[in-house]
Amino acid sequence: MGNGLVTDETYSRLMGFVAGTFSGVAKNTVGHPFDTVKVRLQTSQGTGRFNGPLDCVAKTLKQQGVRGLYLGFTPPLVGWVIMDAVLLGSLHNYRMLLHQYVYPSYEKLPLAGCVTAGVMSGWTVSFVAAPVELAKAKLQVQYDAKNANYKGPIDVIKKVYGAEGIRGLYKGLISTLIFRSHFVFWWGSYELITNWFQTHTKMSAPAINFWAGGLSACFGFWTTAYPSDVVKQVVLTNDKYGSDFKSWRMAVRDIYTQRGINGFFKGFVPSILRSFPANAAALAAFEFVLRTSGAKPA
């Protein structure tokens, strides 16, 4: 696939990032309304504002219309494109590097390599994700347009940076690193489910990518990572928490004190409902672009 200007390997590495941008568009288009409901339920604990996900949807539509479900849409639209480009691009590159230098005798990267690449990509994208998720979360918990603190994602970034500097923008870094450490379960289960479908079914490659992406995200990732996501959202939307590990532990304690163990699963239903279609579409798009571009597999 080399054209004289770039080698096949370089082309394949670059295409990982290109494919990730398509993943980001697909994920955000499908998943943002679910995410808004999830964040509102996570951050309204103890207020009595919502009785559950359906009540949250109904009240949001009544008070703010469909637009209410897409509040904070711009930062994740831009953010998911960048984040998925970094996440899946680095995932593809880590897979290639591990296959080349750690598992050179293997025809295909083994499960341990897939898991290692997944966690490393999660930590890598955390440095991009932290300020994006901060802007998104702060916009999603604005309930009254007339008294809104922020006009949009750029306004969030400007005001947070003006008040707290770069440290304020990275308030959620520790939380997002902990949250994305659960990628060990996502990418491990994605590989296992993909292999099972390839061995036991006659489904097409896009169909396998779709189902493996959705199932691994739902049952491999979110069922284990969800409590960490609740803690992350609480840290991001509450000014009393700082950016260090001590604040993360404080948020854990506060959630447990106020709501018990159930507090760590507030908003779980919309999250799971969002997870399957959003991640199934995202990974199907990612793998499709890689496959049709002729990029070298890991």
N, C-alpha and C positions, 0 to 999 in steps of 0.2 A: 504493500500500500504506500510505500515511500515514494515521493515525487522528485527526489533529487535534492530537495531542500531540507526535508526531515526524514529521519529513519523510521522504519515500521514501529520500533519500540517507542520513540518519542511521540509519534502520531497516536499510538494507543494510549499513552499516558495523558495526552491532551484531550483525547476524546472522552476519557472518564469524567473530566470536568464539564465538557459540553453536554454529555448525556445527563449529568446532574442538574443542569439548568432546566431541562425538559421535565425532570422529576419534580423540581420545585414548583413549577407552574401547575402541574397536574395535582400535586398534593394540596396546595393552598386553595385552588378553585373548588375542590371537592370538600375539603375539611374545615374551612374557617368558621362557618356557622356553628358546627359542633363544638369547636374550640372555644368560641365565645361563651356558650352555655356552660361549658366545663369550668372556665376561669371564673365566671360569675358565681357559680355554686361553690367553688373552692374558697373564694375570698369573702363570701357573705356569711360565714359560719357564725352562729349565735345571734344574727340580726333578725331572723324571722322574715327576711325579705322574700325568699322563695321556698315553696314546699317541695320542690323536686324539679327535675329537668323539664317536664311538660309545663309546669307552672312558670318556670323561668322563660321558656319560649313564648308562652301566651302573654305574659306581662311585658316582655321585651317587644313583641309585635304590637301590642296595644299602645304602649307608651312611646315607642320609637320607630315602629314600622319595620319593614325588612332591613332597612339600613342599620337598625340596632344590632342585628345578627352579624353585620359585616363591619362593625366598629373595629378600628385597629387593623383593617384589612391591608392597607398599603404597606406597613412595615413588614408583615410576614410575606406579602406578595414579592416585594423586592428582596426581603430577607431570606425567604425560602429558596428563591432562585440562587442567591449567593450561598446560603447555607447548604443546600443540597449539592450545589456545584463543589463546594469544599468537602462536604461529608462523603459523597459518593465518588468524587474525583480522587480524594485521598484514600478512600477505601480501595478503589481499583488499583491505585499506585502502590499502596501497602501490600496488597495481594501479590502484585507483580514482583515487588522487591523480596517479599518472603519466599515466594516460589523460586526466585532466581538464586537467592543467597542462603536461605535457611533450609528449603526443601527441594534442592535441585534434582534429586533423584526420583521425585514423585512426578507422575504424569499429570496429576491434578492436585491443587493445593489441598492438604488434608484439613479436617475439621478444626484442629488446634490452630492452624494458620489462619483460617477464616475467622475464628473467634478473636485471635490476636489483632488481626487487621481491623476488625469491627470496633474493638475497644479503642485502638489507637486513632481511628477516624473520628470516633465520638469525642475523644479528648481534644483532637485538633479543631473540630468545628465549634467546640465550646467557646473558643476565644472570639469567634464571629457571632455566635448565638447569644451571648450574654447581653450585649446592648440592644440587640434586635428584640429579644424577648422582654426586656425591661420596657421598651417603648410600647410593645403590643399589649402587655399586661396592664400598664397604667391607662391606656386608652380603653381597654375592654371593661374596666370597672368604673367608668364614668357613666352615671345613671341619669344625670340631669344636664341636658345640653346647655341650658341657660347659665348654669353655674359651673361649667366644665373648667378644670384647671389647665387643660391642654387642648390646643386647637388641632393638633395632628402629630404625627410621628416626629417631624423635624422640630416642632415646638417642644416636645418631650425631651429630645436630645439636647436642644439648646438650653432649656431651663435646668435640666439635671446637671449638665456640664458646667453651666454658669454657677450653680450653687455648690457643687461638690467636685468638679473636675473629672478627670478620667476615672478616678476611683468610684465616683457615683455611677458612671455608665457601666462599670464592671461589678456592680453590687452583687449580681447573681452568679458570678463566676464559680465560686465554690459550690453553690447549689447545682449549677448546671453540669459541672464536672462529676459530681456524685450521681446525678440523674443519668447522665450518659454513660456512666460506668456499667449500667445495665445492658448496654449494647452487647455484652457477652452473651446474653440470652437471645437477643434478637437475631444476630447474625449466625449464631450457632444453630438456632431452630430453623432459620431460613435455609441453611445448607442441608440440614437433615430432611426438611419437608420437600425441598427441591429434588434431592436424591430419591426420596420415596416415590414421588410422582413420576420421575423419569424411569424408575424400575418397574412400577406396578400399574402404570396407566399408559394410554396412547395419546394423551393430551398434547397439544402443540406447545412449543416453547413459550409463546406469549401467554397462553392460558396457565401454564405452570408458574411463570413469573408472577402473574396476577394473584393466583391462589396462595402461592408460597409467601408472597409479600404481605398479603392481608392476614393470613393465619399466623405467621411468625410475629407480626407487629402486635396483633391482638393478644395471643396466648404466650408468646415467647417474651415479648418486651413489656407491654403495658400492665399485664397482671403482676409483674415483679417490680416495675419501676414507678407505678402510680403513686404510692405514698411519697416518694422522693419528689415527684412533680408537684404534689400538693404543697410540700414544704417550700419548694422553689417559688411557686406563685405567691405564697404568703410573704416570703422574704422580699420579693420584688415589689409588692403592692403596699407594704407597710413601712413607713419611714422610721419606725423605731429599731429596725434591724439594720445591722451594718453589713459589711462585705466579707467578714471572716468566718472561720469555722465555728467560733463561739456563738455567733448570731444564728447560724444554721441549727445548732443544738438548742438554742433558745426558742426558735420557731417550732422545733419538734416538741419541746416541752409544753409550749403554749397551746398547740393544737390538741395535744393529748389531755391537757388540763381542762380545756374548754369543751371538748367533744368526745373524749375517749378515743378508742381505737377506730371508731366509725369516722372520726374526723379526717383520717388519712385516706378515706375512700369517697369523700364528698365530690360529686361530679363524675363518678366512675362510669356511670351508664352512658352519658353523651361522649365521653372519651373513647369508650370501646366501640360505640356506634360509629364514631368518626374514624377510628383507627383502621378498620378493615378497608372501606372504600378508598380513603385517602392514601394509605400506604400501598394498597394493591395497585392503584392507578400509578402511583409514583414509581414503584419498582418495575412495573410492566413497561412504563415509558423509558426508564433508565436502561433496562436490559435490551429493549427494542432498538434504541438508538445505538448502543454499543454493537449489537449484532449486525444491524444493517450498515453501519459505518465501516465494517470490516476490521474493527479494532482487535488487536491481539488479546485473547482471553488470558486471565491470570493463570 
